[in-house]
Amino acid sequence: MTPLPPLPEIRSTVRVVSLPLATRFRGVEHREAALIEGPEGWAEFSPFVEYRDDEAATWLSAALDFAYVAQPAPLRAEIPVNATMPAVPAERVPDVLARYDGCRTVKVKVAEAGQSLADEIARVRAVRAAMGPEGRIRIDANGGWNVDEAEHAAHALAEFDLEYLEQPCATVDELAELRERLHRWDLPIAADESVRKAQDPLAVARAEAADLIVVKAQPLGGVRRALEIVAEAGLPAVVSSALDTSIGLSQGAALAAALPSLEFDCGLGTASLLAADVVADPLVPRGGAIPVGRIAPDPALLDAHAAPADRRDWWMARIQRCHAVLESRGAV
């Protein structure tokens, strides 16, 4: 266990930013993040604003681990990444894909509130038309369907040759039932929220409710903890992000680089969804990949995109509360 850095030391380096999005995502048009500098470099703390302190504290643990502790040695110098398609109308698909240079895989958001399955079929059809027969398409429902809805959607989307379904249902039991129903279709199930938001991230593997898992460095407590979860689950892993700045994406890239096996393109291309970033050379996909390595924010960009004073105060108070949670746990 790593000793918890003192709160005043952490607070002295924090920069809070608010970055505009190129496309509305998760119902927001700006992404807020707190960046922290430690002896090993810069890290990101950016749990979504609705997350409770006990959950957000794990994200702070990940940031402090990345900023203060040397990370596992990388096994690869670059990470192949997928494009992420928000729940946009079908006619906007080409514009979004144009932001992802060389990506051969697209993750399409579905099960969006207020949209119909017909809307989502049209979006996936537009992605398939743009990517051609060799492109890979995965869909992500963020647990938005029940088992019957997910089975119906899987059949309706079968013509588009999906790579896998990501978190089609909310619970482990539902995922297990759906996986059994879809067995003859040879359509893999990926678990995301059932890993990163679960009290027991290995429950989905024990229940044989998924064929692969999606792991994220921040929500799981850092690179090394995520590597432990992948090893214990014994399932292929896809490394993804949570709409991070390029600093956060570098944390995800460190995780992907340290995995013994990397079978799938990773969801680390989401800097393409930002209209601005904190580094001069953002980690947007080039040739379908992003590089591995430490990066630092540009001071001018930190100033240009500094969050308003009230939002900075909100994040500083959140860091203080989450630090107290980590103190109660005994270490980072």
Disulfide bonds with the S-S distance in Angstrom:
none
